[in-house]
């Protein structure tokens, strides 16, 4: 009788004040205890490492936010025998938009022509000669912050006015893609196979394709070019799970990566599929590899989001003939779910380091480790009525999409103190209590 494959010990990687992507229910059927290790920020690196060793964890599962990325690079080096899922290398794009561009350049993945520079003279020369419109972004974190840090400039005068006001460093600007149907496409992949994809259309009178800015979405007619590019990026990242935002040029039908990362919002049933895939990967085939038919999202997308948010552990079976005469119901496309390759430090392209003259840049721009945050004095306490989105993003453990929601509630007069957030379900009591300490009311 063959000896059963010994299962590795799994641990969930959690961070205080950061919403959890995975839960035990996503790993239904795993026979052994799954540990949890929570990073408490501040000077918690040594304690975290020791807890992982004490619990004899072999695999840590969970995303790392941009503010903790540099610290977890150090933690991973101190835990060489622990596998991170996703790997530290595959989370390179999570940290900043410039990292997304560097990743695409290293692996020859189609992306908009981009300039990244700390040199004002180079930026000045670029804006005098470049093609307009240009898309200017604040290069921090993988997402667009609901579009608040993404700007379109139509000429040199608008570009210089924007940077005089915003003072973004580095300068990060891209040629604007003339988007087909005024939309872009979000593609989610597991094991390099697309499992969900949808169009995101800009709202009336808007150009940003973000649903928080009044945009709309559709699961229909996602072009194969977008799926092929997303698969190429996923394989280059060696990521167990991955998401891309892709723009299609309306003049050429060519697909371009706009954003990509391992960190993305997903319905619970998609997180269940990721859990199933990871269990299959770690068990030497003892658990079933999830089968998700291509374009199944078109049918699932016909349901109301309130229904999609409650669907759990969906099961698709591969077609097997049940009558005389072989009849194949072939899967659309030829993308198979497959094992990801092992990551190595050489997979990451070199980062662009700010010059010495930029030493006084805000901490979020420099990307320094957050392991020694400054203490909040009474003079630094924020006012709920005047706090900016940028300042919200500096709160420990704050995520981009959550900061956007909070800012909108403030602007709409829905909350007058930070503790009023307790009435909303996208935050926890622990988060609200922690963040409220940074406000004068």
Wavefront OBJ file of the C-alpha trace (Angstrom):
o trace
v 0.000 0.000 0.000
v 1.417 3.367 -1.051
v 2.387 5.714 1.723
v 0.223 8.824 1.936
v 1.852 12.102 0.990
v 2.789 14.053 4.118
v 0.977 17.349 4.099
v 2.894 20.556 4.862
v 1.784 22.711 7.746
v -0.171 25.725 6.501
v -0.325 29.083 8.232
v -2.475 32.067 7.293
v -0.508 35.316 7.068
v -2.625 38.045 8.632
v -1.862 41.693 9.453
v -3.548 43.802 12.109
v -6.125 46.253 10.697
v -5.951 44.677 7.200
v -8.966 42.775 5.887
v -8.297 39.061 5.464
v -8.371 37.597 1.967
v -8.476 33.953 3.126
v -10.358 32.197 5.899
v -10.433 28.585 7.094
v -13.615 28.020 5.083
v -11.665 28.612 1.863
v -9.644 25.480 2.670
v -12.561 23.170 3.355
v -11.482 19.560 3.735
v -7.869 20.196 4.743
v -7.403 17.498 7.428
v -4.727 19.162 9.543
v -4.875 22.216 11.739
v -4.192 25.465 9.883
v -2.262 27.945 11.979
v -2.579 31.738 11.832
v 0.236 34.220 12.371
v -0.591 37.925 12.648
v 1.907 40.700 11.987
v 1.337 43.530 14.457
v 3.351 46.259 12.630
v 5.753 48.517 14.560
v 8.826 46.503 15.666
v 7.185 43.112 15.243
v 9.501 41.463 12.704
v 11.529 39.319 15.140
v 8.486 38.167 17.102
v 6.676 37.243 13.863
v 9.637 35.197 12.621
v 9.938 33.364 15.926
v 6.219 32.534 15.980
v 6.400 31.030 12.490
v 9.366 28.898 13.584
v 7.697 27.881 16.869
v 4.553 26.742 15.079
v 6.699 24.841 12.542
v 4.849 26.365 9.609
v 5.934 25.226 6.164
v 3.673 27.432 4.026
v 2.403 30.972 4.738
v -0.644 31.944 2.686
v -1.720 35.568 2.294
v -1.152 38.864 0.508
v 1.237 41.525 1.771
v 0.145 45.197 1.514
v 2.439 47.722 -0.126
v 3.307 49.341 3.207
v 4.750 46.075 4.551
v 6.400 44.754 1.381
v 9.989 45.776 2.201
v 9.695 44.349 5.724
v 8.411 41.012 4.441
v 11.315 40.755 2.020
v 13.500 40.729 5.133
v 11.185 38.277 6.921
v 11.273 35.875 3.963
v 15.083 35.899 3.992
v 15.000 34.921 7.676
v 12.621 32.048 6.859
v 14.325 30.375 3.861
v 12.521 27.062 4.375
v 9.040 28.628 4.460
v 7.130 28.916 1.205
v 5.125 32.129 0.815
v 1.949 31.918 -1.278
v 2.010 34.105 -3.297
v 5.799 34.296 -3.294
v 7.509 37.536 -2.315
v 8.776 37.770 -5.897
v 5.314 37.393 -7.424
v 4.087 40.213 -5.168
v 6.657 42.611 -6.653
v 3.926 44.377 -8.643
v 1.803 44.891 -5.513
v 4.089 47.590 -4.166
v 3.876 50.321 -6.795
v 2.860 51.253 -10.302
v 6.478 51.701 -11.290
v 7.038 48.069 -10.288
v 4.228 47.044 -12.647
v 5.970 48.885 -15.478
v 9.388 47.399 -14.614
v 7.832 43.923 -14.501
v 6.251 44.367 -17.937
v 9.521 45.666 -19.402
v 11.540 42.744 -18.012
v 9.204 40.127 -19.483
v 8.305 41.955 -22.719
v 4.637 42.255 -21.774
v 2.642 44.873 -23.658
v 2.050 47.984 -21.530
v 1.536 51.687 -22.319
v 4.703 53.644 -23.076
v 5.734 54.985 -19.665
v 8.216 57.463 -18.220
v 9.412 57.031 -14.632
v 11.888 59.609 -13.394
v 12.980 61.608 -10.373
v 14.730 64.128 -12.643
v 12.591 67.232 -13.218
v 14.604 68.171 -16.330
v 13.875 64.809 -17.967
v 10.197 65.165 -17.058
v 10.127 68.710 -18.477
v 11.650 67.537 -21.764
v 9.197 64.644 -21.950
v 6.089 66.791 -21.481
v 7.277 69.210 -24.175
v 7.658 66.457 -26.800
v 5.316 63.617 -25.803
v 2.026 62.641 -27.413
v -1.094 63.764 -25.560
v -3.225 62.897 -23.722
v -0.958 61.554 -20.965
v -2.134 59.532 -17.966
v -0.342 60.641 -14.787
v -0.451 58.458 -11.690
v 0.807 58.585 -8.160
v 3.123 55.583 -8.107
v 2.211 53.768 -4.926
v 0.295 50.533 -4.453
v -1.166 48.354 -7.196
v -4.546 50.016 -7.647
v -5.899 53.373 -8.784
v -7.355 54.337 -5.378
v -10.738 54.664 -7.055
v -9.158 57.062 -9.547
v -8.282 59.755 -7.003
v -4.564 59.605 -7.828
v -4.960 59.144 -11.588
v -5.112 62.187 -13.867
v -5.421 62.866 -17.585
v -3.544 65.851 -19.011
v -4.162 67.046 -22.556
v -1.230 69.417 -23.052
v 2.040 70.699 -21.620
v 0.347 73.490 -19.662
v -1.961 71.045 -17.857
v 0.960 68.712 -17.075
v 3.123 71.420 -15.487
v 0.148 72.771 -13.523
v -0.658 69.286 -12.191
v 2.878 68.575 -10.960
v 3.240 72.044 -9.470
v 0.199 71.221 -7.334
v 0.599 67.488 -6.644
v 4.419 67.246 -6.540
v 4.316 63.489 -7.274
v 7.713 61.790 -7.108
v 8.721 59.908 -9.072
v 7.071 61.381 -12.125
v 5.004 58.511 -13.545
v 3.269 59.227 -16.845
v 1.939 57.028 -19.646
v 0.679 57.458 -23.180
v -3.106 57.251 -22.982
v -4.575 54.246 -24.768
v -7.677 55.061 -26.842
v -9.796 52.488 -25.014
v -12.166 50.346 -27.011
v -15.795 50.937 -25.936
v -14.455 53.403 -23.297
v -13.681 50.513 -20.971
v -10.972 48.245 -19.654
v -11.058 44.578 -18.636
v -10.354 42.940 -15.271
v -9.123 39.341 -15.596
v -8.640 37.039 -12.582
v -6.544 33.903 -12.927
v -5.833 30.794 -10.868
v -2.954 28.568 -11.929
v -2.614 30.790 -15.030
v -6.193 30.039 -16.129
v -8.740 32.862 -16.405
v -11.623 32.117 -14.020
v -13.403 35.492 -14.142
v -13.262 38.465 -16.492
v -15.402 41.532 -17.029
v -15.500 44.892 -18.757
v -15.426 48.070 -16.656
v -16.961 51.052 -18.411
v -16.541 54.698 -17.479
v -19.529 56.583 -16.146
v -21.354 59.304 -18.044
v -18.994 62.221 -18.687
v -16.073 60.359 -17.055
v -12.952 58.763 -18.493
v -11.870 56.626 -15.500
v -13.178 53.067 -15.737
v -13.711 52.580 -12.031
v -17.014 51.422 -10.561
v -16.527 53.667 -7.497
v -16.546 56.645 -9.884
v -19.948 55.747 -11.342
v -18.707 53.240 -13.917
v -20.554 50.132 -15.079
v -19.477 46.556 -15.757
v -20.328 43.649 -18.034
v -19.232 40.001 -18.161
v -20.081 39.658 -21.860
v -17.789 39.506 -24.897
v -14.369 39.607 -23.213
v -11.902 39.349 -26.140
v -9.451 36.477 -26.337
v -6.553 38.968 -26.717
v -7.162 40.183 -23.151
v -7.155 36.627 -21.778
v -3.986 35.704 -23.671
v -2.121 38.750 -22.339
v -3.321 38.075 -18.777
v -2.094 34.467 -19.009
v 1.305 35.654 -20.276
v 1.622 38.091 -17.346
v 0.494 35.464 -14.830
v 3.095 32.975 -16.058
v 5.822 35.621 -15.951
v 4.862 36.437 -12.345
v 4.779 32.719 -11.404
v 1.726 33.552 -9.323
v -0.729 30.988 -7.972
v -3.434 33.622 -8.313
v -3.272 36.861 -10.231
v -5.345 39.716 -11.651
v -4.794 42.130 -14.533
v -6.507 45.288 -15.717
v -6.198 45.357 -19.483
v -6.934 48.050 -22.051
v -7.767 47.293 -25.691
v -6.659 49.894 -28.258
v -9.764 50.791 -30.269
v -7.623 51.472 -33.364
v -5.495 48.312 -33.386
v -7.332 45.876 -31.042
v -3.998 45.322 -29.292
v -4.171 44.516 -25.563
v -2.057 46.363 -22.970
v -1.489 45.745 -19.254
v -2.649 48.724 -17.209
v -2.323 47.186 -13.735
v -1.506 43.710 -12.404
v -1.030 42.226 -8.934
v -1.779 39.314 -6.617
v -3.919 41.646 -4.482
v -7.467 42.086 -5.763
v -11.075 41.942 -4.642
v -12.847 38.643 -5.356
v -16.144 36.976 -4.579
v -15.973 34.244 -1.899
v -16.453 31.440 -4.430
v -13.340 32.597 -6.311
v -11.347 32.573 -3.062
v -12.692 29.037 -2.514
v -11.314 28.032 -5.928
v -7.942 29.530 -5.012
v -8.016 27.533 -1.757
v -8.830 24.360 -3.699
v -5.974 25.045 -6.098
v -3.484 25.621 -3.256
v -4.619 22.406 -1.509
v -4.137 20.499 -4.779
v -0.674 22.034 -5.171
v 0.437 21.248 -1.601
v -0.999 17.707 -1.441
v 0.718 16.148 -4.450
v -2.671 15.677 -6.101
v -4.488 14.287 -3.075
v -7.034 17.091 -3.419
v -8.931 17.792 -6.606
v -7.708 20.475 -9.001
v -10.655 22.835 -9.518
v -12.128 22.790 -13.006
v -13.528 26.158 -14.063
v -14.865 26.297 -17.646
v -13.666 29.271 -19.653
v -16.325 31.999 -19.957
v -18.374 30.487 -17.115
v -18.328 34.036 -15.727
v -20.780 35.055 -18.451
v -23.469 32.854 -16.868
v -22.520 33.580 -13.249
v -22.487 37.295 -14.028
v -26.202 37.201 -14.810
v -26.854 36.850 -11.079
v -27.281 39.814 -8.773
v -24.075 40.721 -6.862
v -25.901 40.040 -3.590
v -26.275 36.427 -4.772
v -22.706 36.174 -6.028
v -21.424 37.327 -2.641
v -23.151 34.375 -0.944
v -22.183 31.591 -3.368
v -19.684 29.192 -1.838
v -17.714 26.138 -2.977
v -19.017 26.034 -6.535
v -18.180 22.798 -8.307
v -17.755 22.329 -12.043
v -17.176 18.821 -13.358
v -15.290 18.046 -16.539
v -17.567 16.725 -19.245
v -17.771 12.939 -19.443
v -20.137 11.245 -21.920
v -23.031 9.484 -20.216
v -24.562 7.797 -23.256
v -23.510 5.568 -26.146
v -21.480 7.401 -28.701
v -18.687 9.707 -27.569
v -19.812 13.317 -27.558
v -17.367 16.026 -26.528
v -18.552 19.306 -25.104
v -15.230 21.060 -25.535
v -14.049 23.857 -23.264
v -13.848 27.200 -25.033
v -10.230 28.143 -25.532
v -7.156 26.143 -24.635
v -6.103 27.579 -21.270
v -5.498 24.841 -18.721
v -5.059 25.341 -14.981
v -1.494 24.340 -14.179
v 1.157 24.299 -11.497
v 3.122 27.516 -11.104
v 6.903 27.560 -11.352
v 9.032 28.256 -8.297
v 10.055 31.883 -7.874
v 13.628 33.078 -7.364
v 15.001 36.527 -6.404
v 16.301 36.967 -9.973
v 12.689 37.070 -11.178
v 12.302 40.600 -9.833
v 13.581 43.479 -11.989
v 15.769 46.056 -10.232
v 13.797 48.889 -8.681
v 14.352 52.540 -9.509
v 15.986 54.117 -6.489
v 15.377 57.794 -5.681
v 18.484 60.008 -5.767
v 20.044 61.270 -2.540
v 18.441 64.651 -3.162
v 15.053 63.021 -2.677
v 15.748 62.061 0.944
v 12.968 64.304 2.149
v 10.265 62.622 0.063
v 7.201 61.436 2.019
v 7.726 57.947 3.437
v 5.018 56.394 1.253
v 6.763 57.593 -1.912
v 10.210 56.420 -0.871
v 8.916 52.950 -0.030
v 10.904 52.690 3.169
v 10.217 49.921 5.645
v 7.365 50.731 7.986
v 8.959 48.887 10.897
v 9.701 52.088 12.864
v 6.738 54.437 12.491
v 6.842 57.785 14.191
v 4.640 58.283 17.241
v 1.519 60.383 16.799
v 1.592 63.513 18.869
v -1.423 65.664 19.644
v -0.240 68.218 17.096
v -0.336 65.532 14.381
v -3.865 64.329 15.045
v -6.122 64.569 11.996
v -9.426 66.384 11.656
v -12.145 64.165 10.173
v -13.486 67.112 8.151
v -10.215 68.061 6.486
v -8.223 64.830 6.199
v -7.088 64.126 2.651
v -7.174 60.776 0.879
v -3.368 60.727 0.961
v -3.414 61.149 4.754
v -6.020 58.383 5.101
v -3.673 56.096 3.169
v -0.915 56.648 5.733
v -2.986 55.121 8.553
v -1.463 51.847 9.641
v -3.000 48.912 7.786
v -5.341 51.094 5.699
v -6.145 49.614 2.289
v -6.681 51.654 -0.851
v -10.306 50.807 -1.627
v -11.292 51.266 2.005
v -9.682 54.723 2.133
v -11.680 55.744 -0.929
v -14.956 54.594 0.677
v -14.163 56.448 3.905
v -13.292 59.636 2.015
v -16.601 59.445 0.133
v -18.547 59.016 3.400
v -16.807 62.091 4.830
v -17.522 64.171 1.718
v -21.173 63.090 1.705
v -21.592 63.995 5.391
v -22.464 60.384 6.259
v -19.969 60.332 9.143
v -18.924 63.137 11.481
v -16.430 61.161 13.615
v -14.232 58.240 12.728
v -16.062 56.040 15.232
v -19.211 56.434 13.101
v -17.594 53.879 10.774
v -18.646 51.196 13.255
v -22.045 51.274 11.552
v -20.544 50.167 8.229
v -19.694 46.555 7.445
v -16.549 47.125 5.347
v -14.566 47.878 8.530
v -14.147 45.949 11.763
v -14.470 47.330 15.297
v -10.766 46.642 15.799
v -9.830 48.704 12.740
v -12.099 51.609 13.685
v -10.814 51.669 17.271
v -7.193 51.689 16.075
v -7.629 54.387 13.422
v -9.779 56.618 15.663
v -6.687 57.216 17.835
v -5.232 59.289 14.987
v -8.109 61.822 15.096
v -8.699 64.764 17.403
v -12.357 63.904 17.920
l 1 2 3 4 5 6 7 8 9 10 11 12 13 14 15 16 17 18 19 20 21 22 23 24 25 26 27 28 29 30 31 32 33 34 35 36 37 38 39 40 41 42 43 44 45 46 47 48 49 50 51 52 53 54 55 56 57 58 59 60 61 62 63 64 65 66 67 68 69 70 71 72 73 74 75 76 77 78 79 80 81 82 83 84 85 86 87 88 89 90 91 92 93 94 95 96 97 98 99 100 101 102 103 104 105 106 107 108 109 110 111 112 113 114 115 116 117 118 119 120 121 122 123 124 125 126 127 128 129 130 131 132 133 134 135 136 137 138 139 140 141 142 143 144 145 146 147 148 149 150 151 152 153 154 155 156 157 158 159 160 161 162 163 164 165 166 167 168 169 170 171 172 173 174 175 176 177 178 179 180 181 182 183 184 185 186 187 188 189 190 191 192 193 194 195 196 197 198 199 200 201 202 203 204 205 206 207 208 209 210 211 212 213 214 215 216 217 218 219 220 221 222 223 224 225 226 227 228 229 230 231 232 233 234 235 236 237 238 239 240 241 242 243 244 245 246 247 248 249 250 251 252 253 254 255 256 257 258 259 260 261 262 263 264 265 266 267 268 269 270 271 272 273 274 275 276 277 278 279 280 281 282 283 284 285 286 287 288 289 290 291 292 293 294 295 296 297 298 299 300 301 302 303 304 305 306 307 308 309 310 311 312 313 314 315 316 317 318 319 320 321 322 323 324 325 326 327 328 329 330 331 332 333 334 335 336 337 338 339 340 341 342 343 344 345 346 347 348 349 350 351 352 353 354 355 356 357 358 359 360 361 362 363 364 365 366 367 368 369 370 371 372 373 374 375 376 377 378 379 380 381 382 383 384 385 386 387 388 389 390 391 392 393 394 395 396 397 398 399 400 401 402 403 404 405 406 407 408 409 410 411 412 413 414 415 416 417 418 419 420 421 422 423 424 425 426 427 428 429 430 431 432 433 434 435 436 437 438 439 440 441
